[in-house]
Amino acid sequence: MPLPLIALFIAAFAFGTTEFVIAGVLPQVAHGLGVSVPSAGYLVSGYALGIAIGGPLLTLATHRLSRKTLLLGLTILFTLGQVACALAPDFTSMLALRVAIAVGHGAYFGVAMVVAVGLVREDQRGMAVALILAGLTVSNVIGVPAGTAIGNIWGWRATFWVMGGLGVFAIATIAALVPATTGASDRKAGLLHEVRALGRQQVWTSLIIMLMLMIGQFGPFTYIAPMLQEVTGLSEAWVPWVLLLNGVGATIGVFIGGRL
């Protein structure tokens, strides 16, 4: 497996962890920022909107940059965002930071998958894309439970400090392992070339299906920690283990789906 793919996977894992770990520490974040748990849920929905709307727009706006430069810039944005979240003084600033990180998240996966495909032979392209997306799956199995446990022991701000450290590691691996010649963005067709795919029915069908799936998943997942503690009576210490089971289930689902 090419080492540059490992670097891209590490950053994907970091982005996936910061997206989902907020659900595991939501009650602590709400208490620390002085808002209700339902209001703190906007940290999840705001992140999702940042990915869905801001990510594609940022990708289009930066299409003239070399892809390695863009990957490094997005990972630096991620890292600085984690540090800023750890220091956030109030809910409004925390929400703004989460949205900003999410914009970088959406752009990162689009660029990383293009770079990954360019690093391997044609018959390995599916594997390369799957490895990048596996960063999200593995983040649910390892990153989210670990981040939740850290938050339970040392406080939710410690979770984001650790995420900042992971971001530094991701920056170092991309800088060292991803070749500079990978993907100078020479998309001469510009904006029209990038949005042409939106005219295809298959794209919209896939998007609508994914929208329905995400609504079904993240509605309950956002408030999984308070539901486990207040409805089922589980202690805070059990939340990381439930999130681990959720991640394992997601991983099994990926393998089953790949065989259908």
N, C-alpha and C positions, 0 to 999 in steps of 0.2 A: 504494500500500500504506500503510495507516495507520501512523503512527510508533509508536504504542503496541505494535503487533505486533513492530516491530524491537526494542524494549526487552525484550519477553518472550523473543524469540529469543536475544538476547545472554545473558540469564541461563540459558536452556536450554542454550546452547553451553557456558557455564561449568560447569554441573552435569555435563553429558555428558563434558567433558574430565577433570574430577577423578575421575569414576567409572572411566574407561578408562585414564587415563595411568599409573596405578599399575602396570599390567602391563608397561609399557615400562621402568620403573625398578625393577622388583621386586628384581633382584639387588643393586643399590646400597642399596635400603632394608633388605633383609635383613642386609647387611654392616654398615650403619650402626647398626642397632638390635640387633645381636648375636644374630640368630636364623637358622635355616636358611631356604633359599628355599621349601621346602614349607610351613613354618610361616608365612612371610610371605604365602603365598597366602590366609590367613584374612582379610587386609585386603581382598581382593576378595569372598570369600563373606560376610564380615560386612557389607560395604556392601550386597550384594544382599539380605540378610535385613532390613537396616534399611529399604530401599525397600519390600520386599514386605509387611512386618508393621507397622513403625512409621509409614510414610508414610500409609496409609489411616487409622490410628488418630489421628494428629495432625490430619489433615484433618477428621475427625469432631469432634474435641475443640475445634477452633477455628472451627466453622462459624458462630458468631455474630459473628466479627470481619468488618470490611469487607475486601473482597478485596484492595484496594490495600495496606492495612495488613499483611495476611497475607503478600502477595508481598514487601513490603519486609522484614518480619521474617525470612522464610525466606532471603532473599538476604543479609541481615546475618549470620544464622547460618552460611551458607555461607562468607562472607568471614572471619569470626572463626575458623571451623574450619580454613580453609587456613593462617592465620597460626599457629594452635596446632599444626597438623601439622608446619609448618616448624620449630617449636621443640620437638617431642615428644622427651622424654628417653629413652623406652623403648618397647618393642613394645606393652605393655598399654595405655598411654595413647594410642598411635597408633591401636590397634584401636578403643578407645572413641570417639575423635574421629571416625574414619571412619564408625562406626555412627550417631553423632549427626548428621553431615552427611547421611548417606543418608536418615535420617528426614525431614529437610527437603527432600531431593531428591524423594522420593516425593510429599510433599504439594504441592510446587511445581508439578509437571507437572499434577496434577489441577486445581489452582486456575487455573493459567495457561491451560489449554485452555478452561475455562469462561469466563474473562475474554475470551479471544481470540474466542470465538464471539459474545459480546455486543457486540463492537466493530465487527462487519461485518454486511452484509446477509445474509439467509437463504441466498441462492445462493452466498455466499462463505465459508460456514462450514467447508466441507471444506478449502478453501485455508488458512484461518486455523489450523485444527488441524494441518494438514500442515506449516505453517511452524514451529510450536512443536516438533513432533517432528523437523523437519529440524535443529534445534539439536544433537540427538544424532548425526545422520549427519555433519554438518559438523565436529563435534568429533572424529570419527574421522579425517576427511580432513586437518584442519588442526591442531586442538588437541593431539591425542595425539602425532603425530610431532614437533610443535614442543616440547611438554613433555618428551618423551623426549630430544630433542636437547639441550635446556637441562640436563636432569639429567646427561647424559653429559659435558657440558662443565664445568658449574659445581657439580655435585652435586645429589642428589635434593631436598635442602631448598630449593634455588633454584627448582625446579619449583613447589613449593607457595607460595613467596613471590610468584612471578609469578601464580599462580592467585588469591592474595589481592588482587593489584592488579586482576585482571580482575573480581573480585567487587565491588570499590569502583566500578569503571566501570558494572557492572550495576546497582548500587544507585542511582547517579546517574541512569541512563537511566530506570529505573522511576519514581523520584521525580519526574523532570521530564516524562515523556511519558505515563504511564498516568494517565488522569483519575480523580480521587477519587470521582466518582459511579459508576465502573464497579464494579458488583457489590457493593453493600452486601449482605451475606449475609442475606437475608430468608427463609431456608428454614424456614418455620414448622413443617413436618412433622418437623423435627429428625432424630434418629438413624434412625427408622424409614423416613423418606423417603430417606435416603442409602443404606441397605442393601437397599432393596426390590429393586434390580436383581439382587442375588445369588440371587434365587429363579428367575431365568430360565435355561433350559437353554443358550441361545446364549452367555450370559456364561461359564458354566463350560466349555463346549466351547472357546471362544476362549482361556480361561485355561490349559487343559490343553495346547493346541497351543503356546501361547507358552512354557509351562514346558519342554516337550520341546525346542523350538528353542533356548532359552537354555542348557539343559544342554549341548546339542551345541556351542554356540558358545563358551561361557565356560570349559568344561573345558580345552581346549587354549590358549585366548587368555590365561588367567591366567598361564600359564608360558611364554608365547611368547618372551620375552627370553632366559631361560636355555636354552630348547630351541634357539633359533637359534645361541647362542654355544657351547653345549657339545655339541650333537648334530650340527649342520650345520657348525660351525666358522666361522661368520660372525663378523666382528669387531663390537665394540660400536657402531661408527660406522654399520653397516648396519641396525641395528634400527629407527631412525626411518623409513627408506625402506621396509622391509617393512610397518611399521604404516601408512604412507601407502598402500601398495597394498591393504592390508586395508580401509582407509576408502574408497578408490575403488571397490573391489568391492562394499562395502555400499551405496554410493550407486547404483551401477548396478543392484543388486538391488532397491532401492526403486523405481526407475523401471520396471523390468520388472514387478515385482509390481503396481504401479499400473495397468498396462495389461492385466493378466490378468483 
